Amino acid sequence: MSTPSPALVQALARVDGDIMVLGVGGKMGPTLARMAKRAAPQKRIMGVARFSEAGLRERLERQGVECLEADLLSRPAVAALPDAPNIVFMAGRKFGSAGSEWLTWAMNAYVPALVAERFRAARIVAFSTACVYPFTKVDSGGATEDMAPTPPSGEYANSCVARERMFEYFSHRHATSGRLLRLSYAIDMRYGVLHDVAQKILSHQTIDLTMGHANIIWQGEANDWALRCLAHCDTPTSALNLSGPMVSIRTVAKGLGQRLGLTPILTGREADIVWLVNCQQAFGLFGPPVVSLDSMLDCTADWAHRGLASLGKPTHFETRDGKY
């Protein structure tokens, strides 16, 4: 998940200056920061987080990532961060939003405003989500970047629209270049749709097929493409869907079940409309994903069968009401 492609090495060689990863302590941040350092060892790679996870700071520093402790909700803390010509923004809040909507909006709208103002002279590649889109028909090919961000429901998804609007506002105001990465389900053996389905199979839990399709991509490729976007920024900033082809949850469950030697317990019928994205623009920039669904199923089944680590954070891919 942190091995850079030759194309990334070449892309970062064309991008002037060091890289700061804001929100490096999240699900993808550590592997992305390590990949950046491996791809561009001569660059200063800075990772910013509160570092509440024991040992993470020490691990990143051993791998050459300079760790800066800061609370991004604090205006003085953001102001005190060193200048950096390249920003990868990964901070945000999803799970636990129900009941603490005020904090979700602060993380997903207020923090982007602080960052966009502070780093207005930088390139900013900011992670967003496919949840900003409305549901689309399964046979439509998914939402394209020119579709207006109008999520069906939920404060989380709407706060993510606000995040994009903050970056767009400051990009227009200060001519800040950037990209808004509408990510859909990066696959990590410890987290993700495939991990969730495998865990349900192993624990003999029912798998709801109503949200029966999704886009997924290997986390290593998502990291690679996100960093390569530093060489593909627009002024003003623009959206880019980042994921792989659509997969069927039924197919995924059956494939994992075969590999685990268990029969998945399936319920419900696939809805005609779900959250899906069309990633042809990203494929045009980076090529189609290299890591196949079969490879991801093989790795996930092996990992789950051996009882290896889980982040303990279900994706709730089944959710249709936007409440997390």
N, C-alpha and C positions, 0 to 999 in steps of 0.2 A: 504493500500500500504506500510505500515511500520510495519506491524505485523510479527515478525519472526516466522518461523516454528520451531518445536522442533529439526528438523534435522539441521537447521542453528545454533541454540544454541549449539548443540553438536559439530558442525564443528568448530565454532569459539573458543570453549573451547580447541580444539586440536591445534589451531594456536597460536603460541607464539607471544606476543607483541601487540602494539597498531596499530591503523589503520588510515591512512591519505587518505582522498578523495579529489583528485585534480579535480577542475571543479565542485564543490559541488553546484554551483548556477544554473546549467542547469535544463532541464526538469525532469530528474530522480534523480539528486543529493540529493536534500533535503530529499526525502522519503527514499533513500538508506542509507544516513547518520543516519537518525532517526532509521531505522531498525537495523543498526549495533549497535547503543547504546542500544536499547532495547534488542538485542540478547546477548550483552556482556557488561553489565553496569559497570563492573569493569575495562574495557579497556578505554584508552584515545582515543576518536574518534575525529579526527581533520578534519575540512572542509576548503579547500582553494579555494578562488575565489576573484574576485574584489568586489563582493557584491553591484552591481549596482541596484538591486531590493530593493526598500524601504521595510524595516521591516524584510527581510529574515534573516539577521544576528541575530537580536534580537530573532526571533522565534526559530532558531536553538540553540542558546545559552540557551534559557529557557528549551529546551529539552535535554540538556546535551552535545551538540556538541560544541567543542572548535573551534571557527572561526578564521582563519588566513587570513588576506587580502594580496593578492599578485597578480601581473601581471605575468602570466606564460610565457609571451613573453620576459620577462626580465631575462637575465642570472644571474645578482646579486640577484634578488628576489628569483629565484629558489634555488640558492646556499645558501641563508639565511634561508630557511625553515629548521625546526628541522628534525633530523633523525627519520625515522619510518620504522619498519621492514615489514610493510604491506601497499602497495599502491594500491588504486583503482583509475585508471586514467579515467576520464570522460570528459576531455576537448576536444573541437573540434569545427569545423565550417562547416556548410552546407548551410543554407539559406542565400541569399545575395552573394553567391559565384560568380555568373555571374556579371562581371564588376569589381570585387575585387579579382580576382583569386590569386593575390600575397599574400593577407592576409589569404586566405583559405589554401594555401600551407604552410605559416608560422605556422598557428595554427595546421595543421594536420601533418606536417613533422618536422619542426624545434623544436616546443615545445616538442614532444615526444623524440627527440634526447637529449634535455636539461635534461628532466626528467629521461630518461634511464641512462644517465651518472651520474647524481646527486644521484640517488637511486639505483645504481648498486648492492648494497648489500641486497636490499629488495626483497620481492616477489612483482611482479607487475601484477595485473589483469587489463588489458587495454580494454576499449570498442572500438570496431571497428564496421563494418557494413556489411550487406549482399551485399551492392553495390560493394564490391571488386570482386564479382563473375561475370562471363558472364551470360546472360540469359540462362535459361534451359527450356526444354519442360515441359508443365504442367503435363504430365503423367509420368515424369521421376522420381518423388520423390524429386526433388530439388538437389542443389549443395551440395556435401559432402566436408568435410574439406581437403581431399586430392586433390581436384580440384585446379589447379593453379589460383591465383587471377589475372584475366584478364578482367576488367570491359569493357562493350561495348563502352562507350563513356563518356565524361564529365570530367572536371578538378576536380570536387569534388571527384568522385569515385577514380580517379587515385591518388589524394593526400592522400586518405585513404589507398591505397596500400603502399604509401610511409611511412605513419604512422606505419603500421605493419612492414615494412622493417627496420625502425629505431629501433623499439623494438627488432626485431630479431637480428640485427647487434650487439647491445650492450649486448643482452642476450648471444650470442655466444662468444663475446669478454670477458665478465666478469663472465660467468656462472650464470647469473641472471635467477632465476626461474620465471615463469609466465604463463599467459594465454591471448590470444587475442580473445575477445568475439565478434563474428560476429552477432550482434543483428539485428533482423528484427521486427520492429513495436511493441514496448511495448504500451499497451493500458492504458491510463489515461482518466478519464472522461472529462478532460479539453483539451485533445490533443490526436491525433492518427487517424488511418484510420476510426474507427467506429465514432469517434467524427466528422470527416470531412464529412462522408456520412450523418450523422444525420443532420448536419447544412445545407447541400445542400437540403435535403428533406424539412426541415422547411422553407427554403427560396425559394423553388420551382426552384432550379437550376438544370441544366442537369448534370447527373452523367455519365462520360465516362467509358465504360466497356472495353476499349482496354487492359489496364493493369488489367485484370479481375480476378486475383488471387494473394494472398499474404499470408505470414505467420504472425500471430499475437500471442501475449502472454500478459496476465495480468501483469501490471507493478510491482505489488507486488511480483509475482513469478519471474520476471526477476531480481528484486533487490535481492531476496532470493538466486537465483542460482548464481548470480554474486559474492555475498559475500561468498557463499560456495566454489566457485572456489579457494579462498585463501588456502583451504585445498586440492586442486587438481591441483597444479601448476606443470609444467614440466620444465626441464632444458635440452636443451634450450626451450624457450617459444614455445607454440603451439596454433593453432587455435581451437576454439570451436564454433559451430553454436548455437545460443541461441534464440529460439523462440518456437512457438507452431505449430500445424498442419496447413496445407494450408486451407484457406477459400476462398470461391467464393464471389467476390464483388457483383454480382447479388443477391446471396442468402442473403448477409448482408443487401443490400438495401431493399429487399422485407421484411426481418424480421424487420428492423427498421421502415419501412413504416407501417407495420401492427400495431406495438406498438404505433406509433405516430398518427394513423388514417389518414394517407396521402398516396397517390400513388406516388412512386418515378418516376422521369422522367429519363429514361435510354436511352443512345445512344451508338452506336458502337457495335462491336462484339469482344468477347474475343480473344486476340492473343494467338497463340500456344506456344510462348516462352515469359517468364517473369522472374523477379527476384524471385527465390524461393530457400529455403535452406532445407536440410535434417537434422533434429535435433535428429536423433537416438542416436548419441553419448552422447548428453546432457541428453536424456531420460534415457540412461543406467546409468548415474551418479546420477540423481536426481529423476527419475521416470517421468511419463507423467504429463503434466500440470493438475492441479486440477480444476482451474476456467474454466468453459465451455464457449463455444461461446454463448449459450443461456443466461447465467448469465451476460456476458459482454454486450449483446444486451439489456437485461432488464435494467441494470444500466445506459447504455448510453442513451437509450430512455427516461428514467425517468429524468435524469440530463438535457438533452436537452429540454424536454418538459417544465421543470420548469425554463428554462432560466438561469441556474447557470453558474458559471465562465468558461471562455475559456481563454487559453493562447494566442489565436490569432495567432497561428503559424501552418498554414496548412502543412500537411506532403508532399503534392504534390505527393501522391502515384501514380497518373496517369502518371507521367513524364517517358518518355522512352528515351529521348535524353541526360539525365545526367546533364541538366542545371537547377540550382536552384537559 
